[in-house]
Amino acid sequence: MTHRTAAVNRLIVLLVGLALLGFGAYAIAWDLQVPIVREWVSRYDRARVTALPDQGWWGWALAATVVVGLVFGIVVLALDLTRRRTSAVAVPDRESGTYVTVDLGSLANGVASELAQYPGVRQTRARAVVERGLPTLSIVVTADPTVDIHDFTRKSEDVASWVASTLGGEQVATQVLLHLDRADHPVHVEN
């Protein structure tokens, strides 16, 4: 999700939340018989309010509200679910002055293969995404619950340092997410 999409989502949630909070506070104040709220409610023209559904435009207004809500929801959902794939990164060759293009998806697969060699790792999944505007190699590692987490973290940091040095200062993050499997045999405690 990009910064702009995250900001729009947060703004929508804030506005809807504030509106619901306001309506809820208004209803609670009316139920608690707060004088100023009771006065506001008494100013409503009840005959006019109850006659609204009988107006000719009411059905069209409801239909338009449904259509606008559906279109708005689909657009927000499409923005949230768009692929965050990265483009290739051009890395300068220091000696010749030329550029080498590096496919970050292939690099992520190579990093995942490297981490798959670690003892206790059962599975790795790799992808290259744009995370908050920054190209990111995202590696998900599933490992045995007995894996040495400290040593695995050191190995992951070494691989991330290698990626950074290989890309010659390009702004690319490496993210390693470690998921531990459940223990095959639960520990039994005797009473």
URBELHU-V346197 format. One record per pair of residues at least 6 apart in sequence whose ideal C-beta (glycine too) atoms are under 6 Angstrom apart, sorted by the first residue. I is the first residue (numbers start at 1). J is the second residue. Records with the same first field share a line. If there is no record, write none. Layout:
I=J + J
This chain:
3=133
5=79
29=37
30=37
84=129 + 130
86=104 + 128 + 130 + 135
88=101 + 103
89=102 + 170
90=99 + 101
91=100 + 102 + 167 + 168
92=99
93=100
104=128 + 135
105=128
108=126 + 127 + 128 + 137
109=126
111=137 + 139 + 159
112=124 + 126 + 139
114=159
115=124 + 141
116=124
118=155
120=143 + 144 + 147
121=141 + 143
122=142
123=142
124=141
125=140
126=139
127=138
128=137
129=136 + 138
134=173
135=172
136=173 + 175
137=174
138=175
139=176
140=177
141=178
142=179
143=180
145=180 + 181 + 183
156=176
160=174
163=174
